[in-house]
Amino acid sequence: MKNPRKDVYAWLTAAGFNVAKQGQNVFNDLPTITYYIASQVHELTLDNEIGNARIAVQIDIWSEEAGSDMLEQIEAIFRTHNYTLTFSADVPNIDSDLNHISARFETTA
């Protein structure tokens, strides 16, 4: 079985991003990315083996700037690993000066 959480962490940190685990929304360095595996569904072969795994990854970008440049970089990284951007939203945050973008990537193969 694939461990997408470990893979995603490796991809994002290799690109130089500051990455924190989802739920740890207390961080000192900006910009920061938090993420979690939103869904992992296995399709079985006739031999009852895992033939394919459909995976969805939820990414949150926290920054003092708009964050759209980071989203473009992240999208390019995920595309090289056969994921496609299926959702993206600018999340309003009236209680803070932080900008927050939420995005979802899903496997294509």
Sequence and secondary structure as in RCSB ss.txt:
>XXXX:A:sequence
MKNPRKDVYAWLTAAGFNVAKQGQNVFNDLPTITYYIASQVHELTLDNEIGNARIAVQIDIWSEEAGSDMLEQIE
AIFRTHNYTLTFSADVPNIDSDLNHISARFETTA
>XXXX:A:secstr
   HHHHHHHHHHHTT  EEETT    SSSSEEEEEEEEEEEEE TTSSEEEEEEEEEEEEEESS  HHHHHHHH
HHHHHTTEEEEEEEEE  TT S EEEEEEEEE  
